[in-house]
Amino acid sequence: MNMQQILKMGQQMQARVTEVQENLDRQEVSASAGGGMVTATVDGKGQVRSIAIDRSVVDPEDVEMLEDLVLAALSEAQKKARDIYDEEMKKVAGGLPFPMKLPGLF
């Protein structure tokens, strides 16, 4: 492979990474805890978009339970987003070792 081919491949990969990142920004991933009493929604990069809490779980005498449910829902939603992210980046890497350290990513 000559240097020009390597540079072209790098440019193509960077364009694909940018496209994947834009798609991940638009994607939403949700997860629930407590049988659906708390639902967290994140984008494909794991950034929190929303939290929904069922009124029945709001108990001023048991704030710790609510905190645990919120944390569990957020953690699961972010894990799902990480899994999606990893899969998309593996496609972009096309067989190169992954995870790769690419600037501006997770």
N, C-alpha and C positions, 0 to 999 in steps of 0.2 A: 504494500500500500504506500502510495506517495503522500507527501504532506498535504497536498491539495485535497485528496480524498478524505484524509483524516479531518481536516478543517470543515469540509462539507458535511461529514457525518456529525460532527460536533454541533454545527449550526442546525441541522435537522433535529437532533436530539433536543437542543435548547428550545426550538419552536414547539416540539411535541410536549415538553415539560410545561411550557407556558400555557398551552392549550389545556392540558390536564389540570393545571392549577385553577384556571378559569372555570372549568367544569366542576371542580371540587367546591369552589366558592358558591356555586349555585345549588349544589346537592344538599339535601337535608337528610339527617339520620336521627331517628328517635329511639329511645329506650325508656322502659317504665320500671318502677319498683313498687313494692307493696301491693301487688295485684292490680297495678294501673292507677294507684292513688297519686303517684308522682310521675310525670313524664318530662324528660329532658330532650330537647331537640338541638342538634349541633349541625354545623355545615360539614362538608367533606374534609375539612382541615381540622375539625375538632373544636372550632370556636362556637361558644354557646349562642344559640339564637333565641331559645325560649324555654321557660319552665312552666309546667301546668301542674297545679296542686288541687286535688279534690278537697272540697270544704270539710268533708267528714274526717280528714286526717289532721286538721288544724285543732290542736288541743293545747291551750296555754300551759297546762300542767305537765305536758310531755313534749317539750320542744326538741329534746334529743332524738326522739323517734323521727320527727319530721326532718331534722338535719341529716340523720342517717339515710332516710329515703331519698332525699335530694342528692346527697353524695353518691349513693348507689346508682341512681338513674343517670346522673352526669358521667360517672365513671364508665358505665356500660355504653352510653352513647358515644363517648370519646374513644373507647376501645373499638367499637364498630367502625367509626370514622377512620381510625388508624389502620384497621384491616383493609378498608377500601382504598385508602391512600397507598398502602404498601403494594396492593395488587396492581393499581394503576401505574405506579412507578416501576414495577417489575416489567410491565408491558413496554414502557418507554425504554428501559435499560436493555431490552432485547437480549438477555442472556449474560449481560455483564454482572459482576458480583453486586449483590444488594444486601443491605441498604448501602447506598452510595451517599457520600457527603456532597450534596449539591447546594450551592448558596441560595438563601431565601426560602428554603423548604423546611417544614416541621423541624 
